[in-house]
């Protein structure tokens, strides 16, 4: 049966499309990052943060990853706002998207032996763009953590949402402490994956609450 143009809900179709980016963004970010992590010479998952992939001749790949993922998160934030009519929660998700874009624009400083030839440890004199990378990226992480609490009651599982926030906060605190051991770096990877999973779960749930644009049940 063909749906007539008069019966097609364009608003619902747009909202569902925007929410789809909440699922796509995390998959895109993680797959792109992991492929680089496993193929870039000198990069070790247990020693290096994902941001360091922005450095070196192939750094443009991770920069693009940050920016495109951030734009997709912004699209998802608009979908969340339309689906929930929740101003603050959607703004916090948008803040995470802006943080990702900023992390791509302001490139992290090389450190801990990556790219190859870089001295061990953190830079003694951080560059202005490396400093802004940490500030903007950190603000984005805090926005996502806050979003897990603000949207907890509307996410479908209060404890899952808040638990994700706690895990992300612990991972972020560890990496922000400046400690570079394997447990801290891997802990942050776990936090990042948990954050993307939360956004995907929230987006899928809201997607299912938005009426189908063709009016079918």
N, C-alpha and C positions, 0 to 999 in steps of 0.2 A: 504494500500500500504506500503510495507516495503522499507525503505530508505537504499540504498546501502552504504557501508562504505566510498566509494569515495565521496559521496555527504554530508556526515555528517561533520559539522564544529565543531571540538573539541574546538577550541579557543572560539567561541561564547558560546558553552555549559559551558565551565569553567567560563567564565565571568558572565554568568547569574547565575550560582551556587554561585559564590562569592558574588554577589549582594543580593542573597537571605538571606545571613547572616545579611545584614543590616536591614532586617525586623525581622528575628528570634531573633537577639541579644536583642533588646529592650523588646520584649514580654517575653523572657526567664528571663531577669533581673528583670523586674517589677513584674511578677507573682511570681517568687521565693522570691523576697523581701517582697511582700505584704502578702504572706502566712505566712512567718516568723513573720512579724509585727503583724499579727492578732492572732498568736498562742504562741509566746514566752512570758513567765511570766515576768511581770514588764515592758514590752515594750509598749510605748504609741506613736502613730504616731504624736501627737501634741507636743511632748516634745523631742523625740529622733531622731537623724539622722540615716539613714539607715546603715551607717558605723558601728554603735555600735553593730549591730547584729553579727559582727565578733568576739565579746567577749563572754566569757562563754563557757560551755561545748559543746554547739551546734554551736559555732562560725565558725566551719569548713564549715558549709553550706553556709554562706554568703561569706567566703573567696573563696570557689569554685565558687560561683556566680560571684564574681568580676573577677576572672581569666578566666573562660569560656566565660563570656560576652566580656571581653577584647579581647580574641583571635578571637571571632566572628567579632568584630569591625575591627580588623586588616585584616581579610579576606575580609570584605566589602570594606575597604580602597583600597585593591588591585583591587577589582572589579571596584571601582570608577575610579581608575587610568587607567585601561584598557578601560573603556567605554568612558571616557572624555579626556584622554591624558592630564589630569591636574595634574601637579606635586605637586604644593603647597597645593591645596585643599585636595588632597588625603593624603599627608603627615600630614596635620593637623588632619584629621580624624584618621589616624594611631596613632597620638600623644594622642588622647583621649583613644584609645584602650590600649596603653602602660600605661596611667594613671590609668585605671581600674585595669590592672594587678598589677601595683605597689600598689594600694590601698588594694589589697588582700594580697600581700606579706608582706607589712608593716601594721600591724594591728593597728586600732585606739585604743586610750586609753579609758577605761571605764570612764563614766562621767554621771552627772545628774541622779544618782540613778539607772543606768543600767550598767551591770546586777544587779539583786537584791542584796542589801547590799552595793552598791557603794555609797559613799558620794554624796550629792547634789553639783551641780556646776561643773566647769571644773577642771581638775587636776592642783594642784599647781606646781608640777614639772613634766612636760610631759616627757614621755620616748622617747628614740631615735627613736623607731619604730613608735610611735604615731606622732612625729614631721615629720618624713619622709612620713607618711601616708597623712598628710595635705599638704605637699609640692608637692608630686607626684600627689596626687589626684587633687589638685588645678591647677597644670600645665595642667593636662588632661582636666579639665573643660575649661580652657582658650583656649586650642587648639580647642575644639568643638565650642566655641563661635566664634573664629576667622574663623573657617571653614564655619559657616553660612553666614559670610560676603564675604569671598573669593569665595564661590561657589554660591552666591546669584543669579547671572545672568544666571547660568547654571542649576539652581535647578527647573526651571519651574515657580517660583513665587518669584520675588525679594523681595516683601514686606513681604511675609510669612517667607522667609528665614531670612531676617534681623530682623523681629519682634521676631522670635524665639531666635535669638542672644541677643536681648535686654532683653527679659524675663529671659533668662538663666543668663545673666550678673547681673540682679537685684537680682535674687534668690541667686546666688553665693556670691554677695556682702553682702547680708543680713546674710547668714550663716557664712561668714568669719569675720563678725563684732564681733562675740562672744555673740551677743544677743540671748537668748534662749527662747523667748516667742513663743506662738503658731503660730502667724502670720508669723514669720520668718521661722520657721520649715516647716509649710505647704506651704509657698511660695517657698521654695526650692524643696519640693516634686513636685509642679506644674512645676517648671523649669526643673527638671529631666525628667518628663513625656513629656514635650514639646520638649526637646532635642532628646529623643528617637523617638518621632513621626516624627521629622524633618528628621532624618536619614532614617527612614522607607519610608517616602514619596519620598525622593531623590532616594533611592535604587529602589523603584518600578518604578519610572519614567525612570531611566536609564535602568532598566531591559527591559522595553518596547521598548527602542530604539535599543537594541542589537538584530541583526537578529536571528531568530530561527535557531538552528543548523541543522535542517532537510531541511532548505530552504523554508519551507511553509510560506505563508503570513497570 
